[in-house]
Amino acid sequence: MAKEGIHPPYHSVVFKDASTGALILTRSTMTSDTKIKLDDGNEYPLILLEITSDSHPFYTGTQRLIDTQGRVDKFKKRYGR
């Protein structure tokens, strides 16, 4: 017997890469108060991501320095670089 009401709702959402602006429309249980309207005329919850396959060095072949919480500056200050 399957239990009803134990799973969160599964719906369409848009994930946005914060560094490149790339949009990924998929389905997820995640939700957000921020919405985005796409070219298809529908409005979807928008989830911001720091890194996706569009900006990750493994997939792009380029090395970029992404520092969202000051960790790089703290490291340079500590080790004198």
N, C-alpha and C positions, 0 to 999 in steps of 0.2 A: 504494500500500500504506500502510495506517495503522499507525503505531507504537503499540504497547501500552505502558502504564505511564508515559507521559510527562506525563499530566495529573493534577493533584491531585484528590482525591475531591470530588464536588459533592453537598452534602447540605443538609438544612433547618437553619437557624440563626435565632436571635431577636436583633434589634438593639434596644437600649434607649436612649432619649434620656435622658441624665443629668440634664437640667434639668427635663423635664416628666414623665418616667416612662413615656412612650408606648412601646408594644411593637410591633415590626414583624416578623412571621414571613415569611421568604423563604428562598430557596436561595442558597448561596454556597460558595466553596472555603475561606473563613475558618473557623477553629476556635478554641475556647477551653477552658480547664480549668474555668471557671465554667459551671454548668448552671442552667437554669430549667425548672420544670415548669408547663405551661400547663393551661388548663381542659380541653383535649382528652385529658388524661391522659398525654401524651408529654413526655419530657424532651429539651431542646434545648441546644446550646452558646449561651451568652449573650455578646454583644459590646456593650460600652458605647460610646456615641457622645456627643460633646460637643454637637453640633448636628445636628438632622434637620429635615425640612420642618415638623414639629410645633412647633419652637421658633425657626426662622430668621426674622429680621425681614422678609425679602422675602415669605414665605408667610403670616406672621401679621399683618403690617401694624403691628406694634408694635416699638419700639426697646428693646432690653435690653442691658445691659452685662454681657458674659460675659468673665471674666478667670480663666483657669486657671493661669497661670504668673507672675502679678504684673506683667505688662507695662503695665497701666493705671497702677498705682501708680508704676512706674519712670518712665513718661512724665510724670505729674503732678509728680513730684519733680524731674525734669530741667528741665522748662519752667515750674515755679513755679505750677502751676494748682491 
